[in-house]
Amino acid sequence: MSLFSSCAVDKLRVGWIGLGAMGGEMARNLQAHRTALGLSPISVYNRTASKCDALAKLGAQACGSASDVANASDVVFLSLFDGDAVKSVFAEILDNSAAGMQPLLIADLTTVHPDSTRWVLDELDRRRRECALPRPVEFSQTPVWGAPPAAKAARLVFVSSGASRSVLESLAVPAFARTAIDCGDDVVRAAKFKILGNFMIASTVETLGEAMAVAEETGIGRELYLEFVKEMFPIPPAVGYATKMTEERGEASKTNVGFTVRGGIKDVGYAIDLAKSVGMRLPIAELALEHLQWVNDKGDPNWDWSSLAFALRKK
């Protein structure tokens, strides 16, 4: 049962932890949305404190720690790099939570391995059994799909899960997302869903990289192949990544970074693990991982993951 079933969403105090390329844009849109509606400002924290400055100028309240955000909030969104970061922040929040009866809803936007989500749920259960929670806490896995430009334009797809998912959908749409997909009560399912969705995007990047490499070597040319992609697959992932592979002879995939090689290795690895957990394989993911690892080792882990095309050209 939701701890927030009878709450007024517009009265909730909202916090945000993690202001990276995605988190910063989402938090900015959320703060602007709440200001426009005359709602309370969000509380924000980032490990690099200077990233809070721009949001503070918009009216957000900068905090000195993750637990300070949680103690000032009813709902806290996490936007971090990986499961280890989520575990660390989650433990800090619970260890330093102020006592009270007001419940706390933690919504994790991070793309994580399902085992990380299970760890959070197990840790919550353990603390409940040991009466080690100073206030009631609920957890939801709420990943998003979309690159930084979509985050900036509030055009993300929000995945909701958990008992209070309707509350989270109301906070996210249209503030920083254009729509929400309801994953039901099962928060681990939401983590799996996000990973398999990212596999589809990785497969698109891998397929485009292979096609662009062959187009270049056979004299078709990347520019001409890009025209085919625009006409036949006019969707942001296909056109966006094909453009990066084409512009400046592919150099744009080094400088126009939306999702890094490092992040791609993480997420594709998660997809491979997910398939293995049910006795299956994802051969395209295995190829993409091989090519991403090549760029990581011989190029730069901070290039855009569309730079995997360089591995194909070198081969």
C-alpha positions as CSV (number, residue, x, y, z in Angstrom):
1,M,0.0,0.0,0.0
2,S,1.2,3.5,-0.9
3,L,2.3,5.8,1.9
4,F,1.0,8.7,-0.2
5,S,-2.4,7.4,-1.2
6,S,-4.3,10.4,0.4
7,C,-1.7,13.2,-0.2
8,A,-2.2,16.3,-2.2
9,V,0.6,16.2,-4.8
10,D,0.9,20.0,-5.1
11,K,1.6,20.2,-1.4
12,L,4.6,17.7,-1.5
13,R,8.1,19.0,-0.9
14,V,10.4,17.7,-3.6
15,G,14.1,17.1,-3.6
16,W,16.7,16.2,-6.2
17,I,20.1,14.5,-5.9
18,G,22.4,14.3,-8.9
19,L,22.9,17.2,-11.4
20,G,24.8,15.5,-14.3
21,A,24.0,15.9,-18.0
22,M,20.5,14.4,-17.5
23,G,19.8,15.2,-13.9
24,G,20.7,18.9,-14.2
25,E,18.3,19.4,-17.1
26,M,15.4,17.5,-15.4
27,A,15.9,19.4,-12.2
28,R,15.9,22.7,-14.0
29,N,12.7,21.9,-15.7
30,L,11.1,20.7,-12.5
31,Q,12.0,23.8,-10.7
32,A,10.8,26.1,-13.5
33,H,7.5,24.1,-13.7
34,R,6.9,24.4,-9.9
35,T,7.8,28.1,-10.0
36,A,5.2,28.7,-12.8
37,L,2.6,26.9,-10.7
38,G,3.5,28.8,-7.5
39,L,4.6,25.6,-5.7
40,S,7.4,25.2,-3.2
41,P,11.0,25.2,-4.6
42,I,12.9,21.9,-4.9
43,S,15.9,21.1,-2.7
44,V,19.0,20.0,-4.6
45,Y,22.3,18.4,-3.9
46,N,25.2,17.5,-6.1
47,R,28.7,16.1,-5.1
48,T,30.2,19.0,-7.1
49,A,28.4,21.8,-5.3
50,S,28.9,24.4,-8.0
51,K,26.4,22.5,-10.2
52,C,23.7,23.7,-7.8
53,D,24.4,27.4,-8.5
54,A,22.3,27.7,-11.7
55,L,19.3,26.0,-10.0
56,A,19.7,28.2,-7.0
57,K,19.3,31.2,-9.3
58,L,16.0,29.8,-10.5
59,G,14.8,29.5,-6.9
60,A,15.9,26.0,-5.8
61,Q,17.3,25.5,-2.3
62,A,20.9,24.2,-2.4
63,C,21.7,21.7,0.3
64,G,25.0,20.5,1.8
65,S,24.3,16.8,1.6
66,A,22.0,14.1,0.2
67,S,20.5,13.6,3.7
68,D,19.8,17.3,4.0
69,V,17.8,17.1,0.8
70,A,15.9,14.1,2.1
71,N,15.2,15.7,5.5
72,A,13.7,18.7,3.7
73,S,11.6,16.7,1.3
74,D,8.6,14.3,1.0
75,V,9.7,13.0,-2.4
76,V,13.4,12.7,-3.5
77,F,14.5,11.9,-7.1
78,L,17.9,10.4,-7.6
79,S,19.7,10.8,-10.9
80,L,23.1,9.1,-10.5
81,F,25.6,7.2,-12.6
82,D,25.2,3.6,-11.4
83,G,24.0,1.2,-8.8
84,D,27.0,1.8,-6.5
85,A,26.2,5.5,-6.3
86,V,22.6,4.7,-5.6
87,K,23.5,2.4,-2.8
88,S,25.8,4.9,-1.2
89,V,23.3,7.8,-1.4
90,F,20.4,5.6,-0.2
91,A,22.4,4.4,2.8
92,E,23.4,8.0,3.6
93,I,19.8,9.1,3.5
94,L,18.6,6.3,5.8
95,D,21.5,6.7,8.2
96,N,20.9,10.4,8.7
97,S,17.1,10.6,8.4
98,A,15.4,12.9,10.8
99,A,12.9,11.2,13.0
100,G,9.2,11.8,12.3
101,M,6.0,10.3,11.0
102,Q,6.1,12.2,7.6
103,P,6.8,9.5,5.0
104,L,9.6,9.7,2.4
105,L,9.3,8.5,-1.1
106,I,12.7,7.9,-2.9
107,A,12.4,7.6,-6.7
108,D,15.5,6.4,-8.5
109,L,15.9,7.7,-12.1
110,T,19.2,5.9,-12.5
111,T,19.7,3.1,-15.0
112,V,20.8,0.3,-12.6
113,H,21.3,-3.5,-12.6
114,P,18.2,-5.3,-11.2
115,D,20.4,-6.6,-8.4
116,S,21.0,-3.0,-7.2
117,T,17.2,-2.5,-7.0
118,R,16.9,-5.7,-5.1
119,W,19.6,-4.6,-2.7
120,V,17.7,-1.4,-1.9
121,L,14.5,-3.3,-1.3
122,D,16.3,-5.8,0.9
123,E,18.0,-3.0,2.9
124,L,14.6,-1.3,3.5
125,D,13.1,-4.6,4.7
126,R,16.0,-5.2,7.0
127,R,15.8,-1.8,8.6
128,R,12.0,-2.1,9.0
129,R,12.4,-5.5,10.8
130,E,15.1,-4.0,13.0
131,C,13.0,-0.8,13.6
132,A,15.9,1.2,12.2
133,L,13.9,3.6,10.1
134,P,13.4,7.0,11.8
135,R,10.6,7.8,9.4
136,P,8.5,5.7,7.0
137,V,10.3,5.2,3.6
138,E,9.0,3.9,0.2
139,F,11.1,3.3,-2.9
140,S,10.3,3.4,-6.6
141,Q,12.5,2.6,-9.6
142,T,11.6,5.4,-12.2
143,P,14.1,5.4,-15.1
144,V,13.8,7.7,-18.1
145,W,14.4,7.3,-21.8
146,G,15.9,10.2,-23.8
147,A,19.2,11.9,-24.4
148,P,20.2,15.3,-22.9
149,P,18.5,17.3,-25.7
150,A,15.2,15.5,-24.8
151,A,15.9,16.2,-21.1
152,K,16.4,19.9,-21.8
153,A,13.2,20.1,-23.8
154,A,11.2,18.1,-21.2
155,R,10.5,15.4,-23.8
156,L,11.7,12.3,-21.8
157,V,9.7,9.1,-21.4
158,F,9.2,8.4,-17.7
159,V,8.9,4.9,-16.4
160,S,6.8,4.7,-13.2
161,S,6.7,1.8,-10.7
162,G,5.8,1.1,-7.1
163,A,2.8,1.7,-5.0
164,S,3.0,5.5,-5.3
165,R,3.7,5.6,-9.1
166,S,0.7,7.8,-9.8
167,V,2.1,10.5,-7.5
168,L,5.5,10.3,-9.3
169,E,3.8,10.5,-12.7
170,S,2.0,13.7,-11.6
171,L,5.3,15.2,-10.5
172,A,7.2,14.2,-13.6
173,V,4.7,14.9,-16.4
174,P,4.8,17.5,-17.9
175,A,7.5,19.0,-15.7
176,F,10.4,17.1,-17.1
177,A,8.8,14.3,-19.1
178,R,6.3,14.2,-22.0
179,T,4.7,10.9,-21.0
180,A,4.9,8.0,-18.5
181,I,4.8,4.3,-18.9
182,D,3.2,2.4,-16.0
183,C,5.3,-0.6,-15.0
184,G,3.1,-1.6,-12.1
185,D,4.0,-2.3,-8.5
186,D,7.1,-4.4,-9.2
187,V,10.0,-1.9,-9.0
188,V,12.6,-4.6,-10.1
189,R,10.5,-5.0,-13.3
190,A,11.1,-1.3,-14.0
191,A,14.8,-1.8,-13.8
192,K,14.7,-4.7,-16.2
193,F,12.4,-2.8,-18.6
194,K,14.8,0.1,-18.8
195,I,17.8,-2.1,-19.5
196,L,16.0,-3.9,-22.3
197,G,14.9,-0.6,-23.8
198,N,18.5,0.6,-23.7
199,F,19.5,-2.6,-25.5
200,M,17.2,-1.6,-28.4
201,I,19.0,1.8,-28.6
202,A,22.4,0.2,-28.4
203,S,21.4,-2.2,-31.2
204,T,20.5,0.8,-33.3
205,V,23.9,2.4,-32.7
206,E,25.6,-0.8,-33.5
207,T,23.6,-1.4,-36.7
208,L,24.2,2.2,-37.8
209,G,27.9,1.9,-37.1
210,E,28.2,-1.3,-39.2
211,A,26.2,0.2,-42.1
212,M,28.1,3.5,-42.1
213,A,31.4,1.7,-42.1
214,V,30.4,-0.4,-45.2
215,A,28.8,2.7,-46.9
216,E,32.1,4.5,-46.5
217,E,34.2,1.6,-47.8
218,T,32.0,0.8,-50.8
219,G,31.8,4.4,-52.1
220,I,28.2,5.0,-51.1
221,G,29.3,7.5,-48.5
222,R,28.1,8.3,-45.1
223,E,26.3,11.5,-46.2
224,L,24.2,9.6,-48.7
225,Y,23.4,6.8,-46.2
226,L,22.3,9.5,-43.7
227,E,19.7,10.6,-46.2
228,F,18.3,7.1,-46.3
229,V,18.1,7.0,-42.5
230,K,16.3,10.3,-42.4
231,E,13.7,9.2,-44.9
232,M,13.1,5.7,-43.7
233,F,13.8,5.9,-39.9
234,P,12.8,9.5,-39.0
235,I,13.1,8.9,-35.2
236,P,15.5,10.8,-32.8
237,P,17.8,7.8,-31.9
238,A,18.4,6.7,-35.6
239,V,18.8,10.2,-37.1
240,G,20.7,11.6,-34.1
241,Y,23.3,8.9,-34.0
242,A,23.6,8.6,-37.8
243,T,24.3,12.3,-37.9
244,K,27.0,12.1,-35.3
245,M,28.7,9.3,-37.3
246,T,28.5,11.5,-40.4
247,E,29.3,15.0,-39.4
248,E,33.0,16.1,-39.5
249,R,33.8,12.6,-40.9
250,G,32.5,11.1,-37.7
251,E,34.5,13.3,-35.4
252,A,31.2,14.7,-34.0
253,S,30.8,11.5,-32.1
254,K,33.9,12.5,-30.1
255,T,32.7,16.1,-29.2
256,N,28.9,16.0,-29.4
257,V,28.4,13.8,-26.4
258,G,25.0,12.7,-25.2
259,F,25.7,9.3,-23.7
260,T,29.3,8.2,-23.1
261,V,31.2,5.1,-24.1
262,R,31.7,4.4,-20.4
263,G,27.9,4.6,-19.8
264,G,27.3,2.4,-22.8
265,I,29.6,-0.3,-21.6
266,K,27.7,-0.3,-18.3
267,D,24.2,-0.5,-19.8
268,V,25.0,-3.0,-22.5
269,G,26.7,-5.2,-19.9
270,Y,23.5,-5.0,-17.8
271,A,21.5,-6.2,-20.9
272,I,23.8,-9.1,-21.4
273,D,23.5,-10.1,-17.8
274,L,19.7,-9.8,-17.9
275,A,19.6,-12.2,-20.9
276,K,22.0,-14.6,-19.1
277,S,19.8,-14.7,-16.0
278,V,17.1,-16.5,-18.1
279,G,19.5,-18.7,-20.1
280,M,19.6,-16.5,-23.2
281,R,22.0,-14.4,-25.2
282,L,21.9,-11.0,-26.9
283,P,24.4,-11.4,-29.8
284,I,24.0,-7.8,-31.0
285,A,24.7,-6.5,-27.4
286,E,27.8,-8.7,-27.3
287,L,29.1,-7.1,-30.5
288,A,28.3,-3.6,-29.3
289,L,30.1,-4.3,-26.1
290,E,33.2,-5.5,-28.0
291,H,33.2,-2.3,-30.1
292,L,32.6,0.0,-27.2
293,Q,35.4,-1.7,-25.3
294,W,37.7,-1.1,-28.3
295,V,36.9,2.7,-28.2
296,N,37.3,2.7,-24.4
297,D,40.8,1.2,-24.7
298,K,42.1,2.9,-27.8
299,G,40.0,6.1,-27.9
300,D,38.3,7.8,-24.9
301,P,35.6,6.5,-22.5
302,N,34.1,10.0,-22.5
303,W,33.3,10.1,-26.2
304,D,29.7,9.6,-27.3
305,W,28.8,5.9,-27.6
306,S,28.1,6.4,-31.3
307,S,31.9,6.5,-31.6
308,L,31.8,2.7,-31.6
309,A,31.7,3.2,-35.4
310,F,35.5,3.9,-35.2
311,A,36.1,0.4,-34.0
312,L,34.3,-0.9,-37.1
313,R,36.2,1.3,-39.5
314,K,39.5,0.3,-38.0
315,K,38.6,-3.4,-38.4
